[in-house]
Amino acid sequence: MFPIKDDNPQLQTPYVTYGIIALNLLAWLGLQGLGSHSVLGQSVCQFGLIPADLFNDFTYDTSQWPCPPDRGAGWTGFISSMFMHGGWMHLLGNLWFLWVFGDNVEDAMGHKRFALFYLLCGLAAAGAQVAVNPQSPIPMVGASGAIGGVMGAYVMLYPRVKVHMLFIMVVFITTIRVPAVLMLAYWAFVQFAGGLSSLGTAEGGVAFWAHIGGFVAGAILVFAFKDQELLARHPCYGWREPRH
């Protein structure tokens, strides 16, 4: 299942959401060469977050590392990795989720608060992934941890809003409308299940614990960042029946 849109009115122009999308696209163009093989690999190593590099932990045979030791972004990778991606589908999938859910979370916080909220969720997501496997030599890239934070905030703010989902089963394709709380709870469950299955492995793949860390951070931080005056005029806020 994949979200297409939500039944949640946009009350203000989401300048920060648009800006974050633009920054990711510019990084993909200017730093990652639109995914060309040689540039992509170099950019992931140069700007990605490599847990083992942070602590000079060379537990794994460094000759088998995908990136040269001590050549990555180091601690600045907590920020730079949030704007890097591993491929076209990785980039477009992340930015689509941000497009669907980011505007309404920005509605609830205002522009400046939302920008800080997004960055903090990204940092929390990266920290969670590092904490689970601090010896990993695999570079972590992607906006999905921070976007997980946006989704965590969304479910706390607008749990009853209907989300239109693309549902595909073999050759059968349709759309369904489900409450945000169900859709995002299902997404969180998938991340948690994937995270458990990835424990103790050194291979690359999906950074499930970054998704979980971002989601939990967003669900908690939203209480400090939401603006009650903005939410007072939002027709879909909370558990009440959305007003149309």
Backbone torsions as a table, in degrees:
resi	resn	phi	psi	omega
1	MET	NA	142.8	-176.4
2	PHE	-139.8	130.7	-178.5
3	PRO	-71.3	136.3	178.3
4	ILE	-102.9	-46.9	-179.6
5	LYS	-163.4	173.8	175.3
6	ASP	-128.3	161.6	178.1
7	ASP	-94.1	55.9	-174.5
8	ASN	-127.2	113.7	-176.2
9	PRO	-66.3	143.7	176.8
10	GLN	-93.7	120.2	-173.2
11	LEU	-93.5	-23.0	178.7
12	GLN	-142.7	160.4	179.0
13	THR	-68.8	121.9	-175.8
14	PRO	-82.7	73.7	-174.9
15	TYR	-59.6	-39.0	-178.1
16	VAL	-69.0	-42.3	176.9
17	THR	-59.0	-46.2	177.8
18	TYR	-62.2	-39.8	-179.7
19	GLY	-64.6	-40.7	178.7
20	ILE	-65.1	-42.2	176.9
21	ILE	-60.5	-43.4	-179.8
22	ALA	-63.9	-41.8	179.7
23	LEU	-62.7	-41.0	177.8
24	ASN	-64.7	-39.9	178.7
25	LEU	-68.0	-39.7	178.7
26	LEU	-65.4	-40.0	177.1
27	ALA	-63.7	-40.1	179.1
28	TRP	-63.6	-37.6	179.7
29	LEU	-78.3	-52.2	-170.4
30	GLY	-83.5	-32.3	-176.1
31	LEU	-107.1	-20.8	-176.0
32	GLN	-117.6	7.2	172.7
33	GLY	57.9	34.1	-178.4
34	LEU	56.2	28.6	175.2
35	GLY	86.4	10.6	177.0
36	SER	-61.3	142.2	-164.8
37	HIS	-55.1	-51.3	-175.1
38	SER	-67.9	-42.6	-178.7
39	VAL	-70.0	-39.0	-178.5
40	LEU	-61.2	-49.9	-179.5
41	GLY	-61.3	-40.9	179.4
42	GLN	-65.8	-41.2	-177.9
43	SER	-68.2	-36.8	178.9
44	VAL	-64.2	-40.8	178.7
45	CYS	-71.4	-38.5	-174.6
46	GLN	-75.2	-37.0	-173.4
47	PHE	-113.7	-6.8	179.9
48	GLY	-76.5	166.2	177.9
49	LEU	-98.3	115.3	-178.6
50	ILE	-109.7	106.3	-175.3
51	PRO	-53.0	-46.7	-176.5
52	ALA	-63.3	-31.4	178.4
53	ASP	-65.3	-31.5	-177.1
54	LEU	-63.5	-34.9	-174.0
55	PHE	-113.9	11.5	-176.2
56	ASN	50.1	42.9	-179.1
57	ASP	-95.4	106.1	-177.3
58	PHE	-106.8	44.3	-179.1
59	THR	-59.3	-42.2	178.3
60	TYR	-81.9	153.2	177.6
61	ASP	-59.5	113.6	-174.4
62	THR	-64.9	-20.2	177.0
63	SER	-68.4	-17.0	179.4
64	GLN	-99.1	0.6	180.0
65	TRP	-67.5	142.7	176.3
66	PRO	-71.1	-19.8	179.2
67	CYS	-128.7	149.3	177.1
68	PRO	-62.4	134.9	178.9
69	PRO	-59.2	143.8	176.9
70	ASP	62.9	20.7	178.1
71	ARG	-113.2	2.3	-176.8
72	GLY	-87.0	-164.3	-175.6
73	ALA	-79.5	-13.8	-176.5
74	GLY	65.4	-142.4	-176.9
75	TRP	-69.0	-24.5	176.7
76	THR	-67.7	-13.9	177.0
77	GLY	-62.9	-20.7	176.1
78	PHE	-58.4	-33.1	179.2
79	ILE	-93.3	-52.4	-173.5
80	SER	-62.1	-33.1	-178.0
81	SER	-65.3	-22.4	-178.6
82	MET	-69.0	-14.8	-176.7
83	PHE	-116.0	8.6	177.0
84	MET	-104.7	154.7	177.9
85	HIS	-141.7	161.3	-175.2
86	GLY	-96.8	-3.7	-179.6
87	GLY	175.1	172.3	-178.6
88	TRP	-60.1	-45.6	-177.7
89	MET	-65.7	-38.4	176.7
90	HIS	-59.9	-47.7	-179.8
91	LEU	-63.4	-54.0	-174.2
92	LEU	-66.7	-37.3	177.7
93	GLY	-63.0	-45.6	179.1
94	ASN	-62.3	-47.3	-176.2
95	LEU	-68.3	-29.1	176.8
96	TRP	-67.8	-43.2	177.0
97	PHE	-61.0	-41.0	178.0
98	LEU	-65.0	-38.4	178.8
99	TRP	-62.9	-41.5	-177.1
100	VAL	-71.5	-43.0	-170.3
101	PHE	-106.7	-19.0	-173.0
102	GLY	-69.9	-37.0	-174.0
103	ASP	-62.5	-41.0	-177.1
104	ASN	-75.1	-29.6	173.9
105	VAL	-70.8	-38.1	174.5
106	GLU	-63.7	-36.4	174.0
107	ASP	-55.0	-37.2	-174.0
108	ALA	-81.5	-15.3	-173.3
109	MET	-118.4	-27.0	-168.3
110	GLY	88.5	165.6	-169.8
111	HIS	-67.1	-51.6	-174.9
112	LYS	-65.2	-44.4	179.6
113	ARG	-63.1	-39.7	-178.5
114	PHE	-66.0	-39.2	179.0
115	ALA	-60.2	-45.5	179.2
116	LEU	-67.7	-41.3	178.2
117	PHE	-57.4	-46.1	-178.6
118	TYR	-60.2	-46.4	-179.8
119	LEU	-63.4	-42.4	-180.0
120	LEU	-64.6	-39.0	177.5
121	CYS	-64.3	-39.7	177.5
122	GLY	-63.5	-40.7	177.9
123	LEU	-65.9	-42.0	178.6
124	ALA	-63.5	-39.3	179.5
125	ALA	-63.3	-47.5	179.3
126	ALA	-63.2	-40.3	178.7
127	GLY	-62.1	-38.2	179.2
128	ALA	-64.8	-42.7	-179.6
129	GLN	-65.7	-41.5	178.5
130	VAL	-64.7	-41.7	-178.2
131	ALA	-62.5	-36.5	-178.4
132	VAL	-72.2	-37.4	-178.0
133	ASN	-141.3	74.0	-176.2
134	PRO	-69.8	-11.9	-179.9
135	GLN	-93.3	-1.0	-173.3
136	SER	-67.8	132.1	174.7
137	PRO	-91.0	4.3	-175.5
138	ILE	-84.1	124.9	178.6
139	PRO	-69.5	136.8	178.1
140	MET	-103.5	128.5	178.2
141	VAL	-138.3	156.5	174.0
142	GLY	127.3	151.9	179.0
143	ALA	-89.2	0.2	-170.0
144	SER	-66.1	-29.3	177.8
145	GLY	-65.9	-47.3	177.5
146	ALA	-64.5	-38.7	178.7
147	ILE	-68.7	-31.5	171.9
148	GLY	-58.6	-37.9	175.8
149	GLY	-63.5	-40.0	176.4
150	VAL	-61.2	-40.6	179.9
151	MET	-69.4	-37.1	175.6
152	GLY	-62.2	-40.2	177.0
153	ALA	-66.9	-40.5	-177.6
154	TYR	-59.2	-45.6	-176.6
155	VAL	-67.2	-27.9	177.0
156	MET	-77.4	-29.3	-177.4
157	LEU	-87.8	-40.7	-170.7
158	TYR	-132.9	58.3	-173.4
159	PRO	-64.4	-27.3	-174.7
160	ARG	-94.4	-6.5	179.7
161	VAL	-61.9	136.8	178.8
162	LYS	-81.2	133.2	176.8
163	VAL	-111.3	128.5	178.7
164	HIS	-82.9	122.9	-176.2
165	MET	-114.1	135.6	171.3
166	LEU	-82.2	121.4	-175.5
167	PHE	-114.6	120.9	-177.7
168	ILE	-123.3	125.3	175.4
169	MET	-134.3	101.3	-176.4
170	VAL	58.7	-107.6	-179.5
171	VAL	-101.6	-1.8	-178.3
172	PHE	-91.0	120.4	-178.4
173	ILE	-126.9	129.5	177.3
174	THR	-153.8	180.0	174.4
175	THR	-122.3	147.5	176.6
176	ILE	-133.3	156.2	177.8
177	ARG	-112.3	124.3	-180.0
178	VAL	-131.8	152.0	175.1
179	PRO	-60.5	144.1	-179.1
180	ALA	-55.0	-37.4	-177.0
181	VAL	-62.8	-34.5	178.9
182	LEU	-75.2	-44.7	-178.8
183	MET	-61.9	-45.8	-175.8
184	LEU	-77.1	-28.7	173.7
185	ALA	-66.5	-39.5	176.5
186	TYR	-63.5	-44.4	178.8
187	TRP	-60.2	-44.8	-179.5
188	ALA	-64.2	-38.5	178.4
189	PHE	-63.0	-42.8	179.0
190	VAL	-61.7	-41.6	179.6
191	GLN	-65.1	-41.7	-178.9
192	PHE	-65.7	-43.0	178.6
193	ALA	-62.8	-42.3	177.6
194	GLY	-65.3	-38.1	178.5
195	GLY	-62.9	-42.5	178.5
196	LEU	-63.1	-39.8	-178.4
197	SER	-70.8	-21.1	-177.9
198	SER	-89.5	-8.5	-178.1
199	LEU	-60.8	134.3	176.9
200	GLY	83.1	3.1	178.5
201	THR	-103.7	151.8	-179.4
202	ALA	-108.3	-2.5	-177.3
203	GLU	-75.2	158.1	175.1
204	GLY	-75.9	-179.7	-179.6
205	GLY	144.8	-149.7	-178.3
206	VAL	-77.3	133.8	178.6
207	ALA	-85.2	74.4	-174.3
208	PHE	-59.5	-40.2	-175.8
209	TRP	-71.4	-25.1	172.1
210	ALA	-66.7	-41.1	177.9
211	HIS	-62.1	-45.0	-179.2
212	ILE	-65.3	-45.7	179.7
213	GLY	-60.5	-42.2	177.9
214	GLY	-65.0	-43.4	-179.4
215	PHE	-61.1	-47.3	-179.6
216	VAL	-65.2	-42.1	178.8
217	ALA	-60.8	-43.6	179.7
218	GLY	-63.9	-41.0	-179.8
219	ALA	-65.5	-26.8	179.1
220	ILE	-89.5	-47.3	-175.6
221	LEU	-66.0	-24.4	-178.1
222	VAL	-58.0	-29.8	-178.9
223	PHE	-69.1	-27.1	178.0
224	ALA	-87.5	-24.6	-172.7
225	PHE	-102.2	-17.9	-177.5
226	LYS	-69.0	149.2	-179.2
227	ASP	-108.7	111.6	-175.5
228	GLN	-63.6	-32.2	178.6
229	GLU	-66.4	-40.3	177.3
230	LEU	-67.5	-41.4	-177.4
231	LEU	-71.3	-24.4	-178.9
232	ALA	-60.8	-27.3	-179.6
233	ARG	-102.3	6.5	-179.5
234	HIS	-89.4	124.7	-173.8
235	PRO	-72.5	-12.1	-174.5
236	CYS	-116.0	10.1	-176.4
237	TYR	-72.2	135.9	172.4
238	GLY	81.1	-162.0	-174.9
239	TRP	-90.7	-3.0	178.4
240	ARG	-69.2	159.5	177.2
241	GLU	-63.3	127.1	-179.7
242	PRO	-55.1	136.0	178.6
243	ARG	-91.6	136.8	-179.9
244	HIS	-121.4	NA	NA
